[in-house]
């Protein structure tokens, strides 16, 4: 049965630091006081500097890696 196998024990928030940095730098790039309704809007990201896009890519990669590692089973701690 799928979903009955205990997952690996995890600690922390995967991608959290990268997302915090991304959002901080995105608001600085957009300008102080500028409302950014969707910081993950593809059109906005297309205009953003490469460093910002790289931070978001790092967050997504870390989240995906943690998701994959969590499937290893109860014998693992991530």
N, CA, C and O atoms as CSV, one atom per row, in Angstrom:
chain,resi,resn,atom,element,x,y,z
A,1,UNK,N,N,0.829,-1.186,0.000
A,1,UNK,CA,C,0.000,0.000,0.000
A,1,UNK,C,C,0.870,1.245,0.000
A,1,UNK,O,O,1.822,1.362,0.771
A,2,UNK,N,N,0.530,2.147,-0.859
A,2,UNK,CA,C,1.298,3.388,-0.957
A,2,UNK,C,C,0.928,4.333,0.177
A,2,UNK,O,O,-0.240,4.429,0.552
A,3,UNK,N,N,1.903,5.018,0.715
A,3,UNK,CA,C,1.667,5.998,1.748
A,3,UNK,C,C,1.672,5.443,3.163
A,3,UNK,O,O,1.483,6.205,4.111
A,4,UNK,N,N,1.882,4.143,3.340
A,4,UNK,CA,C,1.885,3.573,4.685
A,4,UNK,C,C,3.291,3.397,5.225
A,4,UNK,O,O,3.469,3.147,6.418
A,5,UNK,N,N,4.283,3.523,4.376
A,5,UNK,CA,C,5.677,3.364,4.809
A,5,UNK,C,C,6.130,4.629,5.548
A,5,UNK,O,O,5.969,5.730,5.021
A,6,UNK,N,N,6.691,4.497,6.755
A,6,UNK,CA,C,7.156,5.673,7.489
A,6,UNK,C,C,8.264,6.390,6.715
A,6,UNK,O,O,9.144,5.760,6.129
A,7,UNK,N,N,8.197,7.702,6.727
A,7,UNK,CA,C,9.179,8.512,6.003
A,7,UNK,C,C,10.425,8.722,6.856
A,7,UNK,O,O,10.424,8.453,8.057
A,8,UNK,N,N,11.472,9.200,6.224
A,8,UNK,CA,C,12.698,9.535,6.940
A,8,UNK,C,C,12.417,10.693,7.892
A,8,UNK,O,O,11.542,11.522,7.638
A,9,UNK,N,N,13.149,10.738,8.962
A,9,UNK,CA,C,13.012,11.843,9.915
A,9,UNK,C,C,13.722,13.062,9.328
A,9,UNK,O,O,14.863,12.962,8.878
A,10,UNK,N,N,13.055,14.197,9.331
A,10,UNK,CA,C,13.647,15.403,8.750
A,10,UNK,C,C,13.718,16.508,9.787
A,10,UNK,O,O,12.940,16.544,10.740
A,11,UNK,N,N,14.659,17.399,9.582
A,11,UNK,CA,C,14.858,18.544,10.466
A,11,UNK,C,C,15.064,19.780,9.605
A,11,UNK,O,O,15.686,19.697,8.545
A,12,UNK,N,N,14.559,20.909,10.039
A,12,UNK,CA,C,14.767,22.156,9.326
A,12,UNK,C,C,13.705,22.413,8.279
A,12,UNK,O,O,12.717,21.688,8.165
A,13,UNK,N,N,13.939,23.461,7.522
A,13,UNK,CA,C,13.009,23.866,6.464
A,13,UNK,C,C,13.785,23.939,5.150
A,13,UNK,O,O,14.454,24.940,4.893
A,14,UNK,N,N,13.711,22.912,4.322
A,14,UNK,CA,C,14.469,22.910,3.071
A,14,UNK,C,C,14.131,24.110,2.194
A,14,UNK,O,O,12.959,24.406,1.960
A,15,UNK,N,N,15.141,24.784,1.721
A,15,UNK,CA,C,14.962,25.915,0.824
A,15,UNK,C,C,14.588,27.207,1.517
A,15,UNK,O,O,14.515,28.252,0.870
A,16,UNK,N,N,14.349,27.161,2.816
A,16,UNK,CA,C,13.880,28.333,3.547
A,16,UNK,C,C,14.843,29.505,3.507
A,16,UNK,O,O,14.432,30.638,3.255
A,17,UNK,N,N,16.119,29.244,3.752
A,17,UNK,CA,C,17.103,30.329,3.754
A,17,UNK,C,C,17.191,30.976,2.374
A,17,UNK,O,O,17.250,32.200,2.259
A,18,UNK,N,N,17.200,30.142,1.322
A,18,UNK,CA,C,17.285,30.679,-0.033
A,18,UNK,C,C,16.056,31.514,-0.376
A,18,UNK,O,O,16.179,32.563,-1.008
A,19,UNK,N,N,14.876,31.059,0.032
A,19,UNK,CA,C,13.653,31.827,-0.249
A,19,UNK,C,C,13.652,33.153,0.510
A,19,UNK,O,O,13.220,34.171,-0.030
A,20,UNK,N,N,14.127,33.151,1.749
A,20,UNK,CA,C,14.216,34.406,2.501
A,20,UNK,C,C,15.139,35.389,1.801
A,20,UNK,O,O,14.803,36.563,1.647
A,21,UNK,N,N,16.302,34.911,1.378
A,21,UNK,CA,C,17.248,35.770,0.678
A,21,UNK,C,C,16.660,36.275,-0.635
A,21,UNK,O,O,16.803,37.448,-0.980
A,22,UNK,N,N,16.001,35.381,-1.360
A,22,UNK,CA,C,15.377,35.743,-2.629
A,22,UNK,C,C,14.363,36.868,-2.421
A,22,UNK,O,O,14.394,37.874,-3.130
A,23,UNK,N,N,13.469,36.697,-1.451
A,23,UNK,CA,C,12.422,37.695,-1.227
A,23,UNK,C,C,13.001,39.032,-0.766
A,23,UNK,O,O,12.539,40.092,-1.189
A,24,UNK,N,N,14.011,38.980,0.100
A,24,UNK,CA,C,14.649,40.220,0.562
A,24,UNK,C,C,15.278,40.971,-0.604
A,24,UNK,O,O,15.055,42.170,-0.774
A,25,UNK,N,N,16.066,40.258,-1.408
A,25,UNK,CA,C,16.753,40.908,-2.527
A,25,UNK,C,C,15.792,41.311,-3.642
A,25,UNK,O,O,16.023,42.304,-4.331
A,26,UNK,N,N,14.715,40.546,-3.822
A,26,UNK,CA,C,13.718,40.899,-4.828
A,26,UNK,C,C,13.060,42.224,-4.479
A,26,UNK,O,O,12.870,43.069,-5.353
A,27,UNK,N,N,12.709,42.416,-3.209
A,27,UNK,CA,C,12.079,43.670,-2.798
A,27,UNK,C,C,13.059,44.832,-2.910
A,27,UNK,O,O,12.652,45.947,-3.236
A,28,UNK,N,N,14.340,44.594,-2.647
A,28,UNK,CA,C,15.338,45.641,-2.848
A,28,UNK,C,C,15.479,45.985,-4.319
A,28,UNK,O,O,15.591,47.158,-4.675
A,29,UNK,N,N,15.474,44.984,-5.169
A,29,UNK,CA,C,15.596,45.206,-6.612
A,29,UNK,C,C,14.372,45.944,-7.155
A,29,UNK,O,O,14.509,46.847,-7.980
A,30,UNK,N,N,13.180,45.564,-6.696
A,30,UNK,CA,C,11.944,46.199,-7.178
A,30,UNK,C,C,11.844,47.639,-6.689
A,30,UNK,O,O,11.256,48.490,-7.357
A,31,UNK,N,N,12.415,47.904,-5.533
A,31,UNK,CA,C,12.368,49.245,-4.967
A,31,UNK,C,C,11.581,49.252,-3.676
A,31,UNK,O,O,10.546,48.596,-3.554
A,32,UNK,N,N,12.078,49.991,-2.730
A,32,UNK,CA,C,11.409,50.075,-1.429
A,32,UNK,C,C,10.025,50.688,-1.613
A,32,UNK,O,O,9.855,51.670,-2.334
A,33,UNK,N,N,9.051,50.095,-0.954
A,33,UNK,CA,C,7.690,50.612,-1.016
A,33,UNK,C,C,6.896,50.160,-2.225
A,33,UNK,O,O,5.703,50.450,-2.322
A,34,UNK,N,N,7.538,49.451,-3.156
A,34,UNK,CA,C,6.845,48.948,-4.342
A,34,UNK,C,C,6.127,47.658,-3.963
A,34,UNK,O,O,6.734,46.746,-3.401
A,35,UNK,N,N,4.844,47.583,-4.268
A,35,UNK,CA,C,4.071,46.390,-3.970
A,35,UNK,C,C,4.373,45.318,-5.019
A,35,UNK,O,O,4.224,45.548,-6.219
A,36,UNK,N,N,4.793,44.158,-4.552
A,36,UNK,CA,C,5.054,43.013,-5.431
A,36,UNK,C,C,4.007,41.952,-5.076
A,36,UNK,O,O,4.219,41.154,-4.162
A,37,UNK,N,N,2.868,41.940,-5.803
A,37,UNK,CA,C,1.786,41.025,-5.432
A,37,UNK,C,C,2.155,39.547,-5.546
A,37,UNK,O,O,1.720,38.739,-4.726
A,38,UNK,N,N,2.946,39.188,-6.546
A,38,UNK,CA,C,3.350,37.787,-6.723
A,38,UNK,C,C,4.842,37.743,-7.025
A,38,UNK,O,O,5.240,37.933,-8.174
A,39,UNK,N,N,5.683,37.494,-6.007
A,39,UNK,CA,C,7.124,37.481,-6.244
A,39,UNK,C,C,7.584,36.327,-7.130
A,39,UNK,O,O,8.733,36.305,-7.572
A,40,UNK,N,N,6.694,35.365,-7.394
A,40,UNK,CA,C,7.052,34.216,-8.217
A,40,UNK,C,C,6.433,34.304,-9.613
A,40,UNK,O,O,6.402,33.312,-10.340
A,41,UNK,N,N,5.946,35.475,-9.987
A,41,UNK,CA,C,5.352,35.686,-11.304
A,41,UNK,C,C,6.422,35.478,-12.386
A,41,UNK,O,O,7.476,36.111,-12.331
A,42,UNK,N,N,6.169,34.603,-13.364
A,42,UNK,CA,C,7.171,34.326,-14.403
A,42,UNK,C,C,7.630,35.573,-15.170
A,42,UNK,O,O,8.797,35.667,-15.551
A,43,UNK,N,N,6.732,36.517,-15.396
A,43,UNK,CA,C,7.126,37.734,-16.119
A,43,UNK,C,C,8.066,38.594,-15.277
A,43,UNK,O,O,9.008,39.191,-15.798
A,44,UNK,N,N,7.803,38.651,-13.982
A,44,UNK,CA,C,8.690,39.390,-13.083
A,44,UNK,C,C,10.052,38.713,-13.009
A,44,UNK,O,O,11.087,39.376,-13.068
A,45,UNK,N,N,10.046,37.385,-12.879
A,45,UNK,CA,C,11.305,36.646,-12.788
A,45,UNK,C,C,12.129,36.755,-14.062
A,45,UNK,O,O,13.358,36.722,-14.007
A,46,UNK,N,N,11.473,36.882,-15.202
A,46,UNK,CA,C,12.199,37.017,-16.467
A,46,UNK,C,C,13.005,38.318,-16.496
A,46,UNK,O,O,14.043,38.389,-17.155
A,47,UNK,N,N,12.535,39.340,-15.792
A,47,UNK,CA,C,13.237,40.631,-15.763
A,47,UNK,C,C,14.240,40.728,-14.620
A,47,UNK,O,O,15.109,41.601,-14.622
A,48,UNK,N,N,14.118,39.831,-13.646
A,48,UNK,CA,C,14.971,39.894,-12.453
A,48,UNK,C,C,16.415,39.542,-12.797
A,48,UNK,O,O,16.671,38.802,-13.747
A,49,UNK,N,N,17.353,40.075,-12.023
A,49,UNK,CA,C,18.763,39.728,-12.234
A,49,UNK,C,C,19.012,38.228,-12.042
A,49,UNK,O,O,18.284,37.539,-11.327
A,50,UNK,N,N,20.038,37.766,-12.690
A,50,UNK,CA,C,20.397,36.346,-12.655
A,50,UNK,C,C,20.607,35.847,-11.227
A,50,UNK,O,O,20.239,34.718,-10.905
A,51,UNK,N,N,21.197,36.682,-10.368
A,51,UNK,CA,C,21.461,36.270,-8.985
A,51,UNK,C,C,20.166,35.936,-8.252
A,51,UNK,O,O,20.127,34.998,-7.455
A,52,UNK,N,N,19.109,36.697,-8.517
A,52,UNK,CA,C,17.817,36.417,-7.883
A,52,UNK,C,C,17.231,35.109,-8.387
A,52,UNK,O,O,16.737,34.296,-7.605
A,53,UNK,N,N,17.287,34.913,-9.689
A,53,UNK,CA,C,16.766,33.664,-10.256
A,53,UNK,C,C,17.561,32.469,-9.735
A,53,UNK,O,O,17.005,31.391,-9.526
A,54,UNK,N,N,18.848,32.662,-9.529
A,54,UNK,CA,C,19.689,31.589,-9.017
A,54,UNK,C,C,19.291,31.224,-7.582
A,54,UNK,O,O,19.248,30.043,-7.238
A,55,UNK,N,N,19.002,32.221,-6.745
A,55,UNK,CA,C,18.566,31.941,-5.375
A,55,UNK,C,C,17.271,31.143,-5.359
A,55,UNK,O,O,17.126,30.208,-4.572
A,56,UNK,N,N,16.337,31.507,-6.219
A,56,UNK,CA,C,15.077,30.770,-6.281
A,56,UNK,C,C,15.308,29.342,-6.774
A,56,UNK,O,O,14.693,28.403,-6.267
A,57,UNK,N,N,16.186,29.176,-7.753
A,57,UNK,CA,C,16.499,27.835,-8.262
A,57,UNK,C,C,17.136,26.979,-7.165
A,57,UNK,O,O,16.855,25.785,-7.068
A,58,UNK,N,N,17.995,27.589,-6.338
A,58,UNK,CA,C,18.613,26.861,-5.230
A,58,UNK,C,C,17.555,26.402,-4.231
A,58,UNK,O,O,17.615,25.280,-3.728
A,59,UNK,N,N,16.589,27.270,-3.947
A,59,UNK,CA,C,15.512,26.909,-3.006
A,59,UNK,C,C,14.706,25.733,-3.539
A,59,UNK,O,O,14.429,24.780,-2.810
A,60,UNK,N,N,14.335,25.803,-4.801
A,60,UNK,CA,C,13.538,24.733,-5.411
A,60,UNK,C,C,14.327,23.426,-5.433
A,60,UNK,O,O,13.771,22.363,-5.156
A,61,UNK,N,N,15.617,23.497,-5.760
A,61,UNK,CA,C,16.451,22.295,-5.795
A,61,UNK,C,C,16.562,21.670,-4.405
A,61,UNK,O,O,16.499,20.449,-4.265
A,62,UNK,N,N,16.728,22.502,-3.383
A,62,UNK,CA,C,16.843,21.972,-2.028
A,62,UNK,C,C,15.519,21.347,-1.577
A,62,UNK,O,O,15.516,20.307,-0.919
A,63,UNK,N,N,14.412,21.971,-1.926
A,63,UNK,CA,C,13.098,21.423,-1.582
A,63,UNK,C,C,12.853,20.090,-2.292
A,63,UNK,O,O,12.365,19.138,-1.683
A,64,UNK,N,N,13.190,20.029,-3.563
A,64,UNK,CA,C,13.015,18.788,-4.321
A,64,UNK,C,C,13.905,17.667,-3.778
A,64,UNK,O,O,13.485,16.513,-3.694
A,65,UNK,N,N,15.138,18.024,-3.412
A,65,UNK,CA,C,16.054,17.034,-2.851
A,65,UNK,C,C,15.525,16.498,-1.521
A,65,UNK,O,O,15.560,15.292,-1.278
A,66,UNK,N,N,15.044,17.381,-0.674
A,66,UNK,CA,C,14.497,16.956,0.618
A,66,UNK,C,C,13.277,16.064,0.423
A,66,UNK,O,O,13.099,15.084,1.145
A,67,UNK,N,N,12.448,16.400,-0.542
A,67,UNK,CA,C,11.258,15.591,-0.830
A,67,UNK,C,C,11.672,14.183,-1.271
A,67,UNK,O,O,11.074,13.195,-0.846
A,68,UNK,N,N,12.681,14.099,-2.110
A,68,UNK,CA,C,13.152,12.794,-2.592
A,68,UNK,C,C,13.807,11.998,-1.462
A,68,UNK,O,O,13.584,10.793,-1.346
A,69,UNK,N,N,14.607,12.655,-0.638
A,69,UNK,CA,C,15.281,11.967,0.468
A,69,UNK,C,C,14.290,11.478,1.520
A,69,UNK,O,O,14.535,10.469,2.182
A,70,UNK,N,N,13.182,12.181,1.674
A,70,UNK,CA,C,12.184,11.780,2.673
A,70,UNK,C,C,11.548,10.434,2.319
A,70,UNK,O,O,10.965,9.783,3.186
A,71,UNK,N,N,11.650,10.018,1.085
A,71,UNK,CA,C,11.064,8.743,0.669
A,71,UNK,C,C,11.972,7.552,0.984
A,71,UNK,O,O,11.593,6.407,0.742
A,72,UNK,N,N,13.163,7.811,1.520
A,72,UNK,CA,C,14.103,6.721,1.791
A,72,UNK,C,C,13.620,5.779,2.894
A,72,UNK,O,O,13.996,4.607,2.916
A,73,UNK,N,N,12.818,6.266,3.776
A,73,UNK,CA,C,12.282,5.401,4.833
A,73,UNK,C,C,12.753,5.786,6.212
A,73,UNK,O,O,13.581,6.680,6.386
A,74,UNK,N,N,12.213,5.099,7.176
A,74,UNK,CA,C,12.411,5.443,8.578
A,74,UNK,C,C,13.868,5.277,9.033
A,74,UNK,O,O,14.261,5.859,10.045
A,75,UNK,N,N,14.644,4.522,8.332
A,75,UNK,CA,C,16.035,4.295,8.733
A,75,UNK,C,C,16.951,5.463,8.453
A,75,UNK,O,O,18.148,5.374,8.729
A,76,UNK,N,N,16.442,6.542,7.922
A,76,UNK,CA,C,17.278,7.684,7.538
A,76,UNK,C,C,16.838,8.943,8.258
A,76,UNK,O,O,15.656,9.125,8.552
A,77,UNK,N,N,17.802,9.812,8.540
A,77,UNK,CA,C,17.548,11.140,9.088
A,77,UNK,C,C,18.141,12.147,8.115
A,77,UNK,O,O,19.305,12.040,7.728
A,78,UNK,N,N,17.345,13.111,7.729
A,78,UNK,CA,C,17.777,14.122,6.767
A,78,UNK,C,C,17.856,15.460,7.468
A,78,UNK,O,O,18.202,16.463,6.845
